[in-house]
Amino acid sequence: MSDKTNKTQARTLALFCRVVDNYGDIGICWRLARQLQHEHGVAVTLWVDDLASFKRICPALAQGAAAQMLEGVAVRHWRDQHGVFAPHEVAGIVIEFFACDIPPGYIAAMAQCTPRPVWLNLEGLSAEEWVEGCHTLPSPHPRLPLTKHFFFPGFTGKTGGLLREAGLDARRERFQSEPAGVAAFLAGLGLDAAERAATKVSLFCYPDAPVAALFGAWRDGARALTCLVPEGVAPAALHDFFEGGAGAGAARTRGALTVRVIPFVSQPDYDKLLWACDLNFVRGEDSFVRAQWAGRPFIWHIYPQDENLHHKKLRAFLGRYAGATPAVLSPGLAALSDFSLCWNGAPPARPDAPAAWPLLWKRFDAEMAELAPHARAWRRQMRENGDLAGNLLAFAAAPGS
């Protein structure tokens, strides 16, 4: 391989994504791919197995195309696990997302490259302490002259940090500083003046969330609340609330609660939704991170795992977010912790007990004034860790150093 080829390869990156969590997996990979290309000039090829989920957050995608260019990123439909690749087709940096099995033929071609590509397993986000010790650990291939490194996003300077593009804060500040623009954005989603004036909550969760019980607490609450639910989310609770099917554009008011079903929006517009709401319910990893950058109070619905391992991860995050032991939590952070544990069915919570939710909500709502500045302070703290894309490229420039 010539020196010219070496230099070209060093500025190329292949990102392999198998979609497991519907939108979170591809959401993370699409954000990362765009940032690497737009801010760092890396030629990115994004391999994705599920284009239908991808299209929900990127309407410009041609769902039937095997290969296409989107915003400077080469998108390939990953359908063949048994393809044959030549060394010149291998990127200088190869990322497998969530330990997905990339094609054996691609790995074989990696072993023939000189120099070898930097091979990373981009892991899931966790606040658990063990992540710091495993971040960037090497894993030699059992047969080939290749070494893969684990790369963990995280909440401290001993991890890879969180995904955050360079202009995010400026866009948020510009959007939030223009009330007329915020109102126009919400009106574009169908909200009338009364809905825009109410407490606004975005709701994105998994199907097992106790949404119906929370709707009951909001319905019987003391002040008007508008809940914005993307189409297809919480279908059982929406069916009960609307007493039938409810597609995008549907809205109904019962008591103090108005529920409005909105269409799935692009990632930039989802950021605006988070910025425009007073409280955000988010799920998985991608929307969870974006809620943190929004600097608004949020409730996280963590992706469920066998043996309730996700409860351990949830408690680890809540502890790190609070920055204190449970015994000395402030009233606001204690209310956030209790609400979050109940929302996720973590012991000793009883999310199926409707009588508990009016009290939980009343307590949480009373502490929102404390939680808002804490969310902004947390955002400043996370910025100090750098951003995931920049940290990843810095490591790739000198892996193992």
SULHUGI-V921482 format. One record per backbone hydrogen bond with DSSP energy under -1.0 kcal/mol. NH is the residue of the N-H (numbers start at 1). CO is the residue of the C=O. Records with the same first field share a line. If there is no record, write none. Layout:
BEGIN
NH: CO / CO
END
This chain:
BEGIN
6: 2
7: 3
8: 4
9: 5
10: 6
11: 8
12: 9
13: 43
14: 93
15: 45
16: 95
17: 47
23: 21
24: 21
27: 23
28: 24
29: 25
30: 26
31: 27
32: 28
33: 29
34: 30
35: 31
36: 32
37: 33
38: 34
39: 35
41: 37
42: 36
43: 11
45: 13
46: 74
47: 15
48: 76
49: 17
54: 50
55: 51
57: 54
58: 54
61: 58
65: 62
68: 75
70: 73
73: 70
74: 44
75: 68
76: 46
77: 66
78: 48
79: 77
89: 86
90: 87
92: 9
93: 12
94: 118
95: 14
96: 120
97: 16
98: 122
107: 103
108: 104
109: 105
110: 106
111: 107
113: 110
118: 92
120: 94
121: 149
122: 96
123: 151
131: 128
132: 129
134: 130
135: 131
136: 150
137: 134
139: 148
141: 146
146: 144
148: 139
149: 119
150: 137
151: 121
154: 161
159: 156
160: 152
168: 165
171: 167
172: 168
173: 169
174: 170
175: 171
176: 172
177: 173
178: 175
182: 178
183: 179
184: 180
185: 181
186: 182
187: 183
188: 184
190: 187
191: 186
196: 192
197: 193
199: 224
201: 226
202: 279
203: 228
204: 281
209: 206
211: 209
214: 210
215: 211
216: 212
217: 213
218: 214
219: 215
220: 216
221: 218
225: 256
226: 199
227: 258
228: 201
229: 260
231: 262
233: 230
238: 234
239: 235
240: 236
241: 237
242: 238
244: 239
249: 261
250: 247
252: 259
254: 257
256: 219
257: 254
258: 225
259: 252
260: 227
261: 250
262: 229
267: 57
270: 266
271: 267
272: 268
273: 269
274: 270
275: 271
276: 272
277: 273
278: 200
279: 200
280: 297
281: 202
282: 299
284: 301
289: 285
290: 286
291: 287
292: 288
293: 289
294: 290
299: 280
301: 282
308: 305
309: 306
311: 308
313: 309
314: 310
315: 311
316: 312
317: 313
318: 314
319: 315
320: 316
321: 317
322: 318
323: 319
328: 325
329: 326
334: 330
335: 331
336: 332
337: 333
338: 334
339: 335
340: 336
341: 337
342: 338
343: 339
344: 340
345: 342
346: 341
349: 346
353: 350
356: 353
360: 356
361: 357
362: 358
363: 359
364: 360
365: 361
366: 362
367: 364
368: 365
370: 367
371: 367
372: 368
374: 370
375: 371
376: 372
377: 373
378: 374
379: 375
380: 376
381: 377
382: 378
383: 379
385: 382
386: 383
388: 162
391: 387
392: 388
393: 389
394: 390
395: 391
396: 392
397: 393
398: 395
401: 398
END
